[in-house]
Amino acid sequence: VLAVSGSGHFRAEGPVDYRAVNQAGWDLLSLLDDPGPPDKETAREDLDPFGWIPWKSIRTVLCLAGAGGYFAPRFACLGYDVTVFDLSIGQLERDRQIGREEGLEISCIEGDVLDLSPLGGARFDLVYQPISACYIPDAAGMYRQVASVIDPSGLYFVKHWSPIQLQLALDRPWDGAAYRLDRPAFTNEPLIWRSVETWSGERASCVHHAHPLDVLIGGICDAGFQIVGFRQPDAGDVTAEPGSDAHMAAYLPPFLWVAARPTGS
Ligand SMILES: C[S@@+](CC[C@H](N)C(=O)[O-])C[C@H]1O[C@@H](n2cnc3c(N)ncnc32)[C@H](O)[C@@H]1O
């Protein structure tokens, strides 16, 4: 299934085990970035540039699929009670390491966002989820799981990668004049992504799912939330090299950020 040699996106040639592939992929990718220690002066702005988080009324934070040593240490340095939940042991090790070095208490739990039972029934004032729905086959199921671990008066802050970028033609997304989308929006066919970087000749692989906006945004409401904030934080650069990330972002904004509250709160 993964027997391709280059980097980028490829069609999967058969069924793929999203957990096994993404776990191995993120274990390798965790070796790439060193997020560095958190800065208490800028942590709030780094985590919440649009002012969505009610900082004074929250205490417990779940960084969902949010390991890697960036998010959890920033919440922890501000004094919040932080749990980070992630599929990758390598990514979680980043948080453990920074926690040790900086004297921060961070609870690290390994698991899949489609089964939050390892959290033991705990509920959180803030569920903060960086880009991760693209790695799982069932975004609606993920939202139901989130609804089961958020306090009724809590806030759900979720970042998504726009599924429209996964509709781009795999061979030549920029054809010299325009971006080409040749993959239908309502497809559940996953793509395999392989990193440019290699480790002993091996590339990191991840399974990417393009959930239609119907599910990715509408599904938040279906799971019992009311959307209270929405932003596309990267406006790109039309003057950048055509085909580059910055240029593509000007046409197809890559990120969708959503804040939502359980209905009834
Ligand atoms: C884009 S990273 C987010 C954190 C990253 N450090 C950042 O700065 O945005 C995506 C994270 O999702 C995690 N992940 C992927 N699939 C997952 C799953 N099924 N359940 C839990 N975590 C998952 C990966 O291990 C990775 O840490």
The ligand as an ORCA input file, in Angstrom:
! r2SCAN-3c Opt
* xyz 0 1
  C      -0.549     18.620     13.300
  S      -0.119     17.687     14.744
  C      -0.720     18.723     15.990
  C       0.328     19.151     16.929
  C       1.514     19.816     16.269
  N       2.613     19.822     17.182
  C       1.220     21.235     15.838
  O       2.039     22.089     16.126
  O       0.202     21.542     15.207
  C      -1.274     16.395     14.683
  C      -1.239     15.503     15.888
  O      -2.330     14.597     15.795
  C      -1.921     13.370     16.315
  N      -2.837     12.329     15.838
  C      -2.962     11.855     14.575
  N      -3.943     10.940     14.537
  C      -4.451     10.841     15.795
  C      -5.477     10.050     16.388
  N      -6.194      9.179     15.680
  N      -5.721     10.220     17.700
  C      -4.987     11.068     18.458
  N      -4.006     11.843     17.943
  C      -3.746     11.740     16.624
  C      -0.493     13.230     15.833
  O       0.233     12.275     16.568
  C       0.023     14.657     16.013
  O       0.620     14.845     17.251
*
